[in-house]
Amino acid sequence: MSDKLHLDRASLHQLYRQMLRIRNFEARCVELYQAQQIRGFLHLYDGQEAVAVGVTSALRDGDAVLATYREHGHALAKGVPMDTLMAEMLGKQQGCCRGRGGSMHIFDQPRRFYGGNAIVGGGLPLAVGIAMADQQLRPGAVTVCFFGEGAVAEGAFHESLNLAALWRLPLLFVCENNLYAMGVPLAESDAQPEVYRKAEAYRVTAAQVDGMDPVQVAAAASLAIAELRAGHGPWLLECRTYRYRAHSMFDTQAYRSKDEVEQWRQQDPIARLQQWLLANQQISPEEVGRIDADIRAEIDAAVAFAEAGTPEPLAELTRFVLMDSVVQEQAP
């Protein structure tokens, strides 16, 4: 895509479609998890779709993305195929990581999607390294690093902003501030709960946007990414958003009320955009129905592909622990 945001009918439909794909994909993942077809941890993204979709709408294919362990939405938005993503969720070797990554460690090198990182704040220094390499080897490429507000308490956050500013890296830091670092309200754990203000200490340009509005996110990301491509140094976007479900499937959510969740659901990014499109005659009820049917068919096909897949054979259990062979570089 170009660096400027084009809010035409097609781009608005794409924002809507991508958010709905993520929401429905994860709804099916809940069913598969409850049926014990998806094992381990499952951290859902529903409510936050506008952030991943809005930011990635401003990216090019050659740009890099790093995410947290709540990364299914980022992976789909970056172009990871749904069938290989679902196969990964079910632990099949047809998955993008041969079933070894699962829900928390999605990785797709051809699409420059570098995780999926189970360590809070773990993607931040990796993003600095990727952006530094791209600065020298891929002029014009941009790196985006998504992280939660809980990562702001990590030293890696401050070190990464500092180095990115010193080296004027083409790096966009995207804080998905959903107000709770697991179960701790940000206002009770941080003396400065407005995350974007922390960037001022490192002379990093920063802005705070409504993370429940994909258009606002896309507009802010387009501006930031245009500046990055022009060599003006790193940016930070704080997207104020909310997750509707628990931190993970094991979370009892004792730290917040049902009324609070319901209030945030009134700001749902998918419903808001659909209502605006309908009210402004940018989409018809028939088109809404077709988009929904197309996505459900895509998900059904992805589940069938994943269920038909195979686990890796026991004989390959230790593969990838060590290198298959050592490549010797020849002297020039």
Buried (B, 14 or more C-beta within 10 A) or exposed (E): BEBEBEEEEEBBBBBBBBBBBBBBBBEBBBEBBEEEBBEEBBBBBBBBBBBBBBBBBBBBEEBBBBBBBBBBBBBBBBBBBBBBBBBBBBBBBBBBBBBBBBBBBBBBEEBBBBBBBBBBBBBBBBBBEBBBBBBEEBEBBBBBBBBBBBBBBBEBBBBBBBBBBEBBBBBBBBBBBBBBBEEBEBEEBBEEBEBBEBBEEBEBBBBBBBBBBBBBBBBBBBBBBBBBBEEEBBBBBBBBBBBBBBBBBEBEBEBBEEEEBEEBEEBBBBEBBBEBBBEEEBBEEEBBEEBEEEBEEBBEEBBEBBEEBEEBEEEEEEEEEEEEEEEEEEEE
